């Protein structure tokens, strides 16, 4: 597991628990407040499930590295987990958009200084930040596995008589020049044949990984827009912090961290391969 992933999971669970207590207090007073926290808790639950999926994906990638290269069952499990992450991520994005619309409706109805509106916007900002973080973790897991596969191909290529740099492997992946690099390889002997089989299997893994990442690329683009929109929203909430109750003040600690991170939109800097 990546350093900090376990802490993030604990943080999400703690954040969920504290908000549940806040929800119980507020629900007895205002149906609109209840709707806000119901909406937020559903999104938070899905984010927690994505984080668990990311952890499982990391474990599966480790199994792929350590078990037989052609273990189809492990590969199927890996692709299934990645598909689950994509599906949940789309659901979270859709729910965040709905929450944004809902909070804007509350602003029109109650005004921008109303506590109800500020709470809704704070929930939206906090959840957007958590979603961004968990998707960055997903990208790290996939890219770590990609680098491991490349390094394995590099080592096995040396065994069969072809030294390759990391840049050459990138070229092979980017331009689909696999046949060029696999020509004139030494294939005689059990060691060479085993190395060649591993090279071919790792190459297949990389192609599958590329396909997974491409399929979720749209989610990352949507996240880039979400993060940019969040910048001005965080400034607005901090300006009005004195008008917000104690629960909202404690939540702004998370927004301070988000603002520092948002100065440079991370999703616009995620590249799934070197160009």
C-alpha angles and dihedrals in degrees: 000000000000115000109268097020092103089047090051091052091050089047092052091048091048091046089051092050094049091048090050089058090048089048093054090053095047099038092068090059111040132023090204090055089050090054091052094053094042088055092046094047092052091053092045091052091054091049089053090051091051090052090052089049090052090053091050091048091054090051091049092049088053090053091051089055095048103037131062109308092231095052097140094184093059091047092050090051091050093051091046092054091048090050089052091052091051093049094048092044091055090049091051092049091051091048092049090052089051090049090051091052091047093052091049089053089052090052091054091047101042105016133250094279095056115116090225092059094044091051091050092051092046091052089049093050094047094048092046089053092049091049091050091052095050092049090051087054089052091052091049092053094050094044092048090054090047092055091048092053091049092051090049091051089049092054094046091048089060090055092056095046104265122107114202133183124221089252091056091052089050089052090050091053097041097047100028092240095149094128092056093054094044094056121109094014121156105249102165119109131033094270094053093045091050090050091050091051091051091049091053092047094048089048089054090049091053092050090051091048091050089052092051093050094046091051092057096040091100090060090056091050090052088049090054090058091046092053093050092050089050094060096072091039092058090051090052094051093048091051090057098041094113090061093052127090124252095268092058092047092058091050092055090073086074091049092055089059091045092053093054090050094045094060085088112034103231095199093062088057098051110108118179092206135006113269 
